[in-house]
Amino acid sequence: MKLIASLTSPFARKVRIVLQEKRIECPLTVDIPWEANTQVPNVNPLGKVPVLVLDDGSSLYDSRVIVDYLDHVSPVSRLIPSDYRQAIQVKRWEALADGICDAAAAIFLERKRPARQQSEDWINRQQLKMERGLAALSEDLGERPWCNGESYTLADIAVGVCLGYLDLRFADITWRESYANLARLADKLAQRPAFADTVPPA
């Protein structure tokens, strides 16, 4: 297998953390989809990363599909509970965290366009998604040690990656001051080698 990814993509970082937590050896090929010489469309028709190229040459794309696959191919450190109801809760956390990342990435890309082409209404709509999403994450976490209760799961990885992406792209958002419980979780996750080893470049 090999993983094709951007070092700043939160979705790629999620997959990289899962690979490390599962102790799966997988070489990384860095490819930026919006660069002229990108090879990503050759393995993902949507032209997005991450992409996991399997041993038989077939490709898996969308980080949620990839992490599901990885959690099932190795019994080490199961990150998605075997109980269906618990698994759905973990995937719900992941969907919310990924949605915040989607909104954040949309703002980041919109702001890279020429000023006259930017849409403030579009940016404001994405900002509201981020604000509501963060409030929901904090409310759902409450005072629990981990997102899904007493054990570390994919939910924590997704939320930790989401918060890390906000730190990378939106240093002006004071989510730590507003949501102390999310800050505690982020600090705890930062101590894990898989998180420390995948911090995106500034």
Secondary structure, DSSP 8 states (H G I E B T S, - for coil): -EEEE-TT-HHHHHHHHHHHHTT----EEE--TTSTT--GGGT-TT--S-EEE-TTS-EEESHHHHHHHHHHH--TT--S-SSHHHHHHHHHHHHHHHHHHHHHHHHHHHTTS-GGG--HHHHHHHHHHHHHHHHHHHHHHTT-SBTTBSS--HHHHHHHHHHHHHHHH-TT--HHHH-HHHHHHHHHHHTSHHHHTT----
